[in-house]
Amino acid sequence: MISPRLTWLHLSVHALLIGCLLAVFAMLGGCASSTPRMADVRAFAADAPKLNAYHELTERYRSAYERQQPYLAPAADLRERALDASRKQASDDFRRIDDVVQAYLQALGALAGDRRYDLRDPLKVVGTGIKAWPDTGLEDRHVNAFTGLTRLLSRAVTAPMQERAVNDLMRDASAPVQQLLDAMRKLLRLYDRSNDNEQRIVLGMLEMEIPYLDANRDRLLIALAKSHLQEKTAEYRLIGLRHTLARKNLDLIEQRHRALVESLPQP
């Protein structure tokens, strides 16, 4: 039979060990989170959702043909249908650029001690590649930057959660991140032009056809067409504002990243 004194002693030692382990874990988790600079890095990483506007506009660019198709003349429909496949394929690469930049921000946040992020998440974009689409503005230098950043993310996953690891990642990723932000800016201009073209097709068709409807015979059709014209006009106005917001958010990410890189201590 175990004496009460031994049982008490065993429980005390057990509690002491647990307390020591928790203290060690707290120290390890706090290595990268105890300085003002790491607080700035965590705040920067928290800006990742601001890139979602770029992602949404990429998806809209991808589905342009489906929205335009009911308004296209036969010849234009053949042309746009031929472009649709390549647009969808290119959009997959455009989306991956956003994925890898957001993964980079999340990796910084995790290394800086933000427990909302898991270092395994950036691995989801590693192993996927992109190619250049010169007609869209996505060039070989952007592809090389994408490849370089995915390699850095692979290395970051095994790095210790400490300030040095954050600084090393930010220093090494400075150039490829700037290149990828440049690619995203160019692609936003592509999306803007595509949206302007779609607006001309859709609103142009409605504005051209409505006057030819008979005011007495087609009263219901005229009412529906005018209502649809108003809805589409409002839609394109909102998309234009969305483009403006996406560009501003991208500029903000770039400015904050550059400021953090410029404040890095000398290696």
Backbone hydrogen bonds in HBPLUS format (Angstrom, degrees):
<---DONOR---> <-ACCEPTOR-->    atom                        ^
c    i                          cat <-CA-CA->   ^        H-A-AA   ^      H-
h    n   atom  resd res      DA  || num        DHA   H-A  angle D-A-AA Bond
n    s   type  num  typ     dist DA aas  dist angle  dist       angle   num
A0007-THR N   A0003-SER O   3.05 MM   4  6.36 161.8  2.08 154.5 160.1     1
A0008-TRP N   A0004-PRO O   2.87 MM   4  6.06 158.4  1.92 147.3 153.0     2
A0009-LEU N   A0005-ARG O   2.91 MM   4  6.14 155.0  1.98 145.0 152.2     3
A0010-HIS N   A0006-LEU O   2.81 MM   4  6.03 158.6  1.86 152.1 157.5     4
A0011-LEU N   A0007-THR O   3.02 MM   4  6.26 162.3  2.06 150.2 154.4     5
A0012-SER N   A0008-TRP O   2.95 MM   4  6.14 151.5  2.03 144.5 152.9     6
A0013-VAL N   A0009-LEU O   2.97 MM   4  6.21 162.6  2.00 152.3 156.0     7
A0014-HIS N   A0010-HIS O   2.96 MM   4  6.14 160.5  2.00 148.0 153.9     8
A0015-ALA N   A0011-LEU O   2.87 MM   4  6.05 158.8  1.92 146.9 152.5     9
A0016-LEU N   A0012-SER O   2.88 MM   4  6.10 150.3  1.97 144.0 152.8    10
A0017-LEU N   A0013-VAL O   2.89 MM   4  6.19 155.9  1.95 151.1 157.0    11
A0018-ILE N   A0014-HIS O   3.01 MM   4  6.30 162.4  2.04 149.9 154.4    12
A0019-GLY N   A0015-ALA O   2.92 MM   4  6.13 158.6  1.97 145.6 151.8    13
A0020-CYS N   A0016-LEU O   2.91 MM   4  6.17 153.6  1.98 147.3 154.5    14
A0021-LEU N   A0017-LEU O   2.91 MM   4  6.18 162.7  1.94 153.8 158.1    15
A0022-LEU N   A0018-ILE O   2.91 MM   4  6.15 162.5  1.94 153.2 157.9    16
A0023-ALA N   A0019-GLY O   2.99 MM   4  6.17 150.4  2.08 141.7 150.0    17
A0024-VAL N   A0020-CYS O   2.89 MM   4  6.21 153.9  1.96 149.3 156.4    18
A0025-PHE N   A0021-LEU O   2.88 MM   4  6.17 166.6  1.90 155.8 159.0    19
A0026-ALA N   A0022-LEU O   2.90 MM   4  6.05 155.4  1.96 144.0 151.1    20
A0027-MET N   A0023-ALA O   2.91 MM   4  6.16 150.2  2.00 143.4 151.6    21
A0028-LEU N   A0024-VAL O   2.84 MM   4  6.15 159.8  1.88 154.6 160.2    22
A0029-GLY N   A0025-PHE O   2.82 MM   4  5.98 162.1  1.85 151.1 156.4    23
A0030-GLY N   A0026-ALA O   2.88 MM   4  5.90 131.7  2.12 133.9 146.8    24
A0031-CYS N   A0027-MET O   3.07 MM   4  6.10 115.9  2.49 140.4 153.2    25
A0031-CYS N   A0028-LEU O   3.44 MM   3  5.40 156.4  2.50  98.1 104.5    26
A0033-SER N   A0030-GLY O   3.09 MM   3  4.87 143.1  2.23  95.9 107.1    27
A0039-ALA N   A0035-THR O   3.22 MM   4  6.61 145.4  2.35 144.5 154.4    28
A0039-ALA N   A0036-PRO O   3.11 MM   3  5.00 121.1  2.48  91.5 106.8    29
A0040-ASP N   A0036-PRO O   3.02 MM   4  6.40 146.7  2.13 146.1 154.9    30
A0040-ASP N   A0037-ARG O   3.04 MM   3  5.03 118.3  2.44  92.8 108.0    31
A0041-VAL N   A0037-ARG O   2.97 MM   4  6.36 149.6  2.06 145.9 154.7    32
A0042-ARG N   A0038-MET O   2.94 MM   4  6.17 159.4  1.99 146.3 151.2    33
A0043-ALA N   A0039-ALA O   2.99 MM   4  6.21 153.9  2.06 143.0 150.2    34
A0044-PHE N   A0040-ASP O   2.91 MM   4  6.15 150.0  2.00 143.6 152.1    35
A0045-ALA N   A0041-VAL O   2.86 MM   4  6.15 158.4  1.91 152.0 157.7    36
A0046-ALA N   A0042-ARG O   3.02 MM   4  6.23 141.4  2.17 140.2 150.3    37
A0047-ASP N   A0044-PHE O   2.97 MM   3  5.43 160.4  2.01 112.0 118.4    38
A0048-ALA N   A0045-ALA O   3.13 MM   3  5.78 165.9  2.15 121.8 123.5    39
A0050-LYS N   A0047-ASP O   2.85 MM   3  5.55 154.1  1.92 124.3 132.6    40
A0051-LEU N   A0048-ALA O   2.98 MM   3  5.82 169.9  1.99 127.9 131.3    41
A0052-ASN N   A0049-PRO O   2.98 MM   3  5.37 164.3  2.00 114.1 118.3    42
A0054-TYR N   A0051-LEU O   3.08 MM   3  5.48 127.5  2.36 106.9 119.0    43
A0055-HIS N   A0051-LEU O   3.38 MM   4  6.82 155.1  2.44 144.9 151.5    44
A0056-GLU N   A0052-ASN O   2.90 MM   4  6.23 159.4  1.95 156.1 160.8    45
A0057-LEU N   A0053-ALA O   3.00 MM   4  6.20 157.2  2.05 148.0 153.9    46
A0058-THR N   A0054-TYR O   2.90 MM   4  6.13 143.4  2.04 145.6 156.1    47
A0059-GLU N   A0055-HIS O   3.08 MM   4  6.42 154.9  2.15 148.0 153.8    48
A0060-ARG N   A0056-GLU O   3.00 MM   4  6.31 148.1  2.11 141.2 150.5    49
A0061-TYR N   A0057-LEU O   2.90 MM   4  6.10 157.2  1.96 143.8 149.6    50
A0062-ARG N   A0058-THR O   2.95 MM   4  6.18 153.0  2.03 145.3 153.1    51
A0063-SER N   A0059-GLU O   3.19 MM   4  6.43 145.0  2.32 141.9 149.3    52
A0064-ALA N   A0061-TYR O   3.31 MM   3  5.27 161.8  2.34 112.0 110.9    53
A0068-GLN N   A0064-ALA O   3.02 MM   4  6.24 154.4  2.09 153.2 161.1    54
A0069-GLN N   A0065-TYR O   2.84 MM   4  5.71 154.9  1.91 159.4 163.5    55
A0071-TYR N   A0068-GLN O   2.85 MM   3  5.62 154.3  1.91 133.0 140.9    56
A0072-LEU N   A0069-GLN O   3.27 MM   3  5.31 166.5  2.29 110.1 114.1    57
A0077-ASP N   A0073-ALA O   2.81 MM   4  5.97 150.1  1.90 158.7 168.8    58
A0078-LEU N   A0074-PRO O   3.12 MM   4  6.42 154.1  2.19 149.7 154.3    59
A0079-ARG N   A0075-ALA O   3.25 MM   4  6.56 157.1  2.31 144.5 150.4    60
A0080-GLU N   A0076-ALA O   2.90 MM   4  6.11 169.2  1.91 156.0 158.5    61
A0081-ARG N   A0077-ASP O   2.89 MM   4  5.91 152.6  1.96 146.0 153.7    62
A0082-ALA N   A0078-LEU O   3.16 MM   4  6.29 151.1  2.25 139.2 145.8    63
A0083-LEU N   A0079-ARG O   3.22 MM   4  6.53 142.9  2.36 140.6 150.6    64
A0084-ASP N   A0080-GLU O   3.00 MM   4  6.09 127.3  2.28 138.8 152.4    65
A0084-ASP N   A0081-ARG O   3.25 MM   3  5.06 136.5  2.45  91.2 103.0    66
A0087-ARG N   A0083-LEU O   2.98 MM   4  6.12 152.8  2.06 152.4 161.1    67
A0088-LYS N   A0084-ASP O   2.97 MM   4  6.21 156.9  2.02 151.7 156.8    68
A0089-GLN N   A0085-ALA O   3.05 MM   4  6.31 160.1  2.09 148.1 153.8    69
A0090-ALA N   A0086-SER O   2.89 MM   4  6.00 163.9  1.91 148.8 153.3    70
A0091-SER N   A0087-ARG O   2.92 MM   4  6.00 149.9  2.01 141.2 150.0    71
A0092-ASP N   A0088-LYS O   3.27 MM   4  6.59 138.5  2.46 142.1 150.4    72
A0092-ASP N   A0089-GLN O   3.27 MM   3  5.46 134.8  2.48  98.8 109.8    73
A0093-ASP N   A0090-ALA O   2.99 MM   3  5.36 122.4  2.33 105.6 119.1    74
A0094-PHE N   A0090-ALA O   2.98 MM   4  6.35 155.8  2.04 149.6 157.5    75
A0095-ARG N   A0091-SER O   2.92 MM   4  6.04 153.5  1.99 146.6 152.5    76
A0096-ARG N   A0092-ASP O   3.19 MM   4  6.42 145.7  2.32 136.4 145.1    77
A0097-ILE N   A0093-ASP O   3.25 MM   4  6.59 141.7  2.40 146.2 154.7    78
A0099-ASP N   A0095-ARG O   3.04 MM   4  6.37 154.7  2.11 145.3 153.2    79
A0100-VAL N   A0096-ARG O   2.91 MM   4  6.14 158.3  1.96 151.2 154.5    80
A0101-VAL N   A0097-ILE O   3.08 MM   4  6.30 158.4  2.13 150.2 156.0    81
A0102-GLN N   A0098-ASP O   2.95 MM   4  6.10 164.6  1.97 152.6 157.1    82
A0103-ALA N   A0099-ASP O   2.89 MM   4  6.06 149.0  1.99 141.1 150.6    83
A0104-TYR N   A0100-VAL O   2.96 MM   4  6.14 146.5  2.07 138.8 147.2    84
A0105-LEU N   A0101-VAL O   3.09 MM   4  6.45 156.9  2.14 148.1 153.2    85
A0106-GLN N   A0102-GLN O   2.96 MM   4  6.23 158.5  2.01 148.9 154.9    86
A0107-ALA N   A0103-ALA O   2.86 MM   4  6.07 150.4  1.95 145.2 153.4    87
A0108-LEU N   A0104-TYR O   2.99 MM   4  6.28 157.3  2.04 150.4 155.9    88
A0109-GLY N   A0105-LEU O   2.98 MM   4  6.26 160.0  2.02 147.3 153.0    89
A0110-ALA N   A0106-GLN O   2.89 MM   4  6.14 157.0  1.94 148.8 154.7    90
A0111-LEU N   A0107-ALA O   2.95 MM   4  6.12 168.0  1.97 152.8 155.8    91
A0112-ALA N   A0108-LEU O   2.88 MM   4  6.00 141.5  2.03 144.8 155.8    92
A0114-ASP N   A0109-GLY O   2.80 MM   5  5.22 159.7  1.85 157.9 152.1    93
A0113-GLY N   A0110-ALA O   3.07 MM   3  5.24 160.4  2.11 106.6 111.3    94
A0117-TYR N   A0114-ASP O   3.30 MM   3  6.15 167.0  2.31 121.9 124.7    95
A0121-ASP N   A0118-ASP O   2.94 MM   3  5.66 154.4  2.00 122.0 128.5    96
A0123-LEU N   A0120-ARG O   3.11 MM   3  5.48 137.4  2.30 106.4 118.0    97
A0124-LYS N   A0121-ASP O   3.00 MM   3  5.70 161.9  2.03 122.8 128.0    98
A0125-VAL N   A0122-PRO O   3.20 MM   3  5.98 158.3  2.25 119.8 123.9    99
A0126-VAL N   A0123-LEU O   3.13 MM   3  5.01 139.3  2.31  95.5 107.3   100
A0133-TRP N   A0138-LEU O   2.83 MM   5  5.05 144.0  1.96 132.4 144.3   101
A0136-THR N   A0133-TRP O   2.85 MM   3  5.62 158.3  1.90 128.6 135.6   102
A0137-GLY N   A0134-PRO O   3.24 MM   3  5.24 146.9  2.35 100.5 109.6   103
A0142-HIS N   A0139-GLU O   3.02 MM   3  5.38 130.4  2.28 104.8 117.6   104
A0143-VAL N   A0139-GLU O   3.14 MM   4  6.57 151.2  2.23 146.6 155.3   105
A0144-ASN N   A0140-ASP O   2.87 MM   4  6.19 160.2  1.91 156.2 160.7   106
A0145-ALA N   A0141-ARG O   3.06 MM   4  6.19 148.4  2.16 133.9 142.5   107
A0146-PHE N   A0142-HIS O   2.93 MM   4  6.20 151.3  2.01 145.0 152.6   108
A0147-THR N   A0143-VAL O   3.00 MM   4  6.33 162.3  2.04 152.9 156.8   109
A0148-GLY N   A0144-ASN O   2.92 MM   4  6.12 160.6  1.96 147.3 153.0   110
A0149-LEU N   A0145-ALA O   2.93 MM   4  6.10 157.8  1.98 148.8 154.1   111
A0150-THR N   A0146-PHE O   3.04 MM   4  6.29 158.1  2.09 151.1 156.7   112
A0151-ARG N   A0147-THR O   3.17 MM   4  6.43 151.3  2.26 145.4 152.8   113
A0152-LEU N   A0148-GLY O   3.11 MM   4  6.40 153.2  2.18 144.2 151.4   114
A0153-LEU N   A0149-LEU O   2.95 MM   4  6.22 149.5  2.04 147.3 155.6   115
A0154-SER N   A0150-THR O   3.05 MM   4  6.31 150.6  2.14 142.5 149.8   116
A0155-ARG N   A0151-ARG O   3.11 MM   4  6.44 151.0  2.20 145.3 152.6   117
A0156-ALA N   A0152-LEU O   2.87 MM   4  6.08 148.1  1.97 143.0 152.7   118
A0157-VAL N   A0153-LEU O   3.21 MM   4  6.40 142.0  2.36 146.4 152.9   119
A0158-THR N   A0155-ARG O   3.21 MM   3  5.80 145.0  2.34 111.6 119.5   120
A0159-ALA N   A0156-ALA O   3.01 MM   3  4.98 158.3  2.06 104.1 111.0   121
A0162-GLN N   A0160-PRO O   2.91 MM   2  5.67 121.4  2.27 111.9  95.1   122
A0165-ALA N   A0162-GLN O   3.10 MM   3  5.55 123.1  2.43 108.3 121.1   123
A0166-VAL N   A0162-GLN O   3.30 MM   4  6.71 154.2  2.37 149.5 156.9   124
A0167-ASN N   A0163-GLU O   2.94 MM   4  6.23 166.2  1.96 157.2 160.3   125
A0168-ASP N   A0164-ARG O   2.85 MM   4  6.04 160.5  1.89 151.6 157.1   126
A0169-LEU N   A0165-ALA O   3.01 MM   4  6.13 165.5  2.04 146.4 150.2   127
A0170-MET N   A0166-VAL O   2.96 MM   4  6.15 167.4  1.98 153.6 157.4   128
A0171-ARG N   A0167-ASN O   2.86 MM   4  5.94 158.1  1.90 148.2 154.6   129
A0172-ASP N   A0168-ASP O   2.95 MM   4  6.07 171.1  1.96 153.5 156.0   130
A0173-ALA N   A0169-LEU O   2.87 MM   4  5.85 147.1  1.98 146.1 155.6   131
A0177-VAL N   A0173-ALA O   2.93 MM   4  5.83 161.4  1.96 158.8 164.2   132
A0178-GLN N   A0174-SER O   3.12 MM   4  6.28 159.4  2.16 147.2 152.8   133
A0179-GLN N   A0175-ALA O   3.04 MM   4  6.33 154.9  2.11 152.9 160.2   134
A0180-LEU N   A0176-PRO O   2.95 MM   4  6.18 155.2  2.02 147.8 154.1   135
A0181-LEU N   A0177-VAL O   2.89 MM   4  6.13 156.1  1.94 153.4 159.8   136
A0182-ASP N   A0178-GLN O   3.00 MM   4  6.16 146.9  2.11 138.7 148.0   137
A0183-ALA N   A0179-GLN O   2.93 MM   4  6.28 148.0  2.03 141.6 150.5   138
A0184-MET N   A0180-LEU O   2.94 MM   4  6.22 157.9  1.99 147.3 152.5   139
A0185-ARG N   A0181-LEU O   2.98 MM   4  6.20 148.7  2.08 141.4 149.8   140
A0186-LYS N   A0182-ASP O   3.01 MM   4  6.31 157.7  2.06 149.4 154.9   141
A0187-LEU N   A0183-ALA O   2.91 MM   4  6.16 156.2  1.97 150.6 157.6   142
A0188-LEU N   A0184-MET O   2.93 MM   4  6.12 145.5  2.05 142.0 150.8   143
A0189-ARG N   A0185-ARG O   3.23 MM   4  6.56 147.5  2.34 141.1 148.9   144
A0190-LEU N   A0186-LYS O   3.09 MM   4  6.49 145.9  2.21 139.8 149.5   145
A0191-TYR N   A0187-LEU O   2.86 MM   4  6.20 158.9  1.90 151.9 156.7   146
A0192-ASP N   A0188-LEU O   2.94 MM   4  6.12 149.3  2.03 141.5 150.1   147
A0193-ARG N   A0189-ARG O   3.01 MM   4  6.29 157.1  2.06 146.9 152.0   148
A0194-SER N   A0190-LEU O   2.92 MM   4  6.18 158.5  1.97 151.3 157.8   149
A0195-ASN N   A0191-TYR O   2.86 MM   4  6.06 153.2  1.93 145.5 152.7   150
A0196-ASP N   A0192-ASP O   2.94 MM   4  6.21 154.9  2.00 146.7 153.5   151
A0197-ASN N   A0193-ARG O   2.93 MM   4  6.19 156.1  1.98 148.3 154.7   152
A0198-GLU N   A0194-SER O   2.92 MM   4  6.16 158.7  1.96 147.6 153.6   153
A0199-GLN N   A0195-ASN O   2.88 MM   4  6.07 155.2  1.94 146.5 153.6   154
A0200-ARG N   A0196-ASP O   3.01 MM   4  6.29 155.0  2.08 146.0 152.0   155
A0201-ILE N   A0197-ASN O   3.06 MM   4  6.35 155.4  2.12 147.2 153.7   156
A0202-VAL N   A0198-GLU O   2.93 MM   4  6.13 177.4  1.93 160.7 160.6   157
A0203-LEU N   A0199-GLN O   2.92 MM   4  5.72 151.4  2.00 145.9 153.2   158
A0204-GLY N   A0200-ARG O   2.95 MM   4  5.22 135.8  2.15 119.0 132.3   159
A0205-MET N   A0201-ILE O   3.07 MM   4  6.03 155.9  2.13 137.5 143.3   160
A0206-LEU N   A0202-VAL O   3.20 MM   4  6.45 166.1  2.22 150.5 153.8   161
A0207-GLU N   A0203-LEU O   2.85 MM   4  5.94 168.1  1.86 153.1 157.1   162
A0208-MET N   A0204-GLY O   2.96 MM   4  5.97 141.2  2.11 140.0 150.1   163
A0209-GLU N   A0205-MET O   3.00 MM   4  6.09 154.1  2.07 148.4 154.7   164
A0210-ILE N   A0206-LEU O   3.04 MM   4  5.94 164.9  2.06 154.1 157.0   165
A0212-TYR N   A0209-GLU O   3.10 MM   3  5.56 143.6  2.24 113.2 123.3   166
A0213-LEU N   A0210-ILE O   3.09 MM   3  5.55 166.9  2.11 118.6 122.8   167
A0218-ASP N   A0214-ASP O   2.81 MM   4  5.27 156.3  1.87 143.7 150.8   168
A0222-ILE N   A0218-ASP O   2.78 MM   4  5.94 158.6  1.82 157.9 163.9   169
A0223-ALA N   A0219-ARG O   2.96 MM   4  6.19 159.1  2.00 147.2 152.9   170
A0224-LEU N   A0220-LEU O   2.94 MM   4  6.20 162.3  1.97 152.6 157.2   171
A0225-ALA N   A0221-LEU O   2.84 MM   4  5.96 158.3  1.89 147.1 153.9   172
A0226-LYS N   A0222-ILE O   2.88 MM   4  6.03 162.0  1.91 151.8 156.1   173
A0227-SER N   A0223-ALA O   3.01 MM   4  6.15 156.4  2.07 143.9 150.7   174
A0228-HIS N   A0224-LEU O   2.89 MM   4  6.07 156.0  1.94 146.1 153.0   175
A0229-LEU N   A0225-ALA O   2.85 MM   4  6.08 150.7  1.94 143.8 152.3   176
A0230-GLN N   A0226-LYS O   3.01 MM   4  6.27 154.3  2.08 145.7 151.6   177
A0231-GLU N   A0227-SER O   3.01 MM   4  6.31 156.8  2.07 147.2 153.6   178
A0232-LYS N   A0228-HIS O   2.91 MM   4  6.15 164.3  1.93 154.8 158.3   179
A0233-THR N   A0229-LEU O   2.95 MM   4  6.06 154.5  2.01 144.9 152.4   180
A0234-ALA N   A0230-GLN O   3.01 MM   4  6.22 160.7  2.05 147.9 152.5   181
A0235-GLU N   A0231-GLU O   2.90 MM   4  6.14 151.3  1.98 144.3 153.2   182
A0236-TYR N   A0232-LYS O   3.00 MM   4  6.24 163.8  2.03 153.0 154.8   183
A0237-ARG N   A0233-THR O   3.09 MM   4  6.29 147.3  2.20 142.2 151.6   184
A0238-LEU N   A0234-ALA O   3.01 MM   4  6.25 158.9  2.05 150.3 155.1   185
A0239-ILE N   A0235-GLU O   2.94 MM   4  6.23 153.0  2.01 148.2 156.3   186
A0240-GLY N   A0236-TYR O   2.97 MM   4  6.09 150.2  2.06 138.3 145.9   187
A0241-LEU N   A0237-ARG O   3.10 MM   4  6.47 150.6  2.19 144.0 151.5   188
A0242-ARG N   A0238-LEU O   2.90 MM   4  6.19 145.5  2.02 142.0 152.5   189
A0243-HIS N   A0239-ILE O   2.91 MM   4  6.23 147.9  2.02 148.3 156.1   190
A0244-THR N   A0240-GLY O   3.12 MM   4  6.45 156.2  2.18 144.3 150.2   191
A0245-LEU N   A0241-LEU O   2.94 MM   4  6.23 159.8  1.98 149.8 154.8   192
A0246-ALA N   A0242-ARG O   2.93 MM   4  6.11 159.5  1.97 147.4 153.1   193
A0247-ARG N   A0243-HIS O   3.03 MM   4  6.28 158.9  2.07 151.0 155.8   194
A0248-LYS N   A0244-THR O   3.04 MM   4  6.30 158.9  2.08 148.6 154.6   195
A0249-ASN N   A0245-LEU O   2.89 MM   4  6.12 161.9  1.93 155.1 159.8   196
A0250-LEU N   A0246-ALA O   2.98 MM   4  6.14 154.4  2.04 144.5 151.7   197
A0251-ASP N   A0247-ARG O   2.92 MM   4  6.17 157.7  1.97 148.7 154.7   198
A0252-LEU N   A0248-LYS O   2.92 MM   4  6.17 152.4  2.00 146.2 154.0   199
A0253-ILE N   A0249-ASN O   2.97 MM   4  6.25 160.7  2.00 150.4 154.6   200
A0254-GLU N   A0250-LEU O   3.01 MM   4  6.24 164.2  2.04 149.9 154.3   201
A0255-GLN N   A0251-ASP O   2.91 MM   4  6.11 162.0  1.94 151.0 155.7   202
A0256-ARG N   A0252-LEU O   2.99 MM   4  6.14 169.3  2.00 155.5 158.1   203
A0257-HIS N   A0253-ILE O   2.94 MM   4  6.02 155.8  2.00 148.4 155.6   204
A0258-ARG N   A0254-GLU O   2.93 MM   4  6.07 163.3  1.95 150.2 154.8   205
A0259-ALA N   A0255-GLN O   3.00 MM   4  6.20 157.3  2.06 146.1 152.4   206
A0260-LEU N   A0256-ARG O   3.08 MM   4  6.28 156.9  2.13 144.1 149.5   207
A0261-VAL N   A0257-HIS O   2.96 MM   4  6.21 160.8  2.00 153.6 158.9   208
A0262-GLU N   A0258-ARG O   2.88 MM   4  6.06 161.8  1.92 151.6 156.6   209
A0263-SER N   A0259-ALA O   3.13 MM   4  6.26 132.5  2.36 136.6 148.2   210
A0263-SER N   A0260-LEU O   3.25 MM   3  5.18 133.0  2.48  92.3 104.7   211
A0264-LEU N   A0261-VAL O   3.11 MM   3  5.29 164.3  2.13 110.1 113.6   212
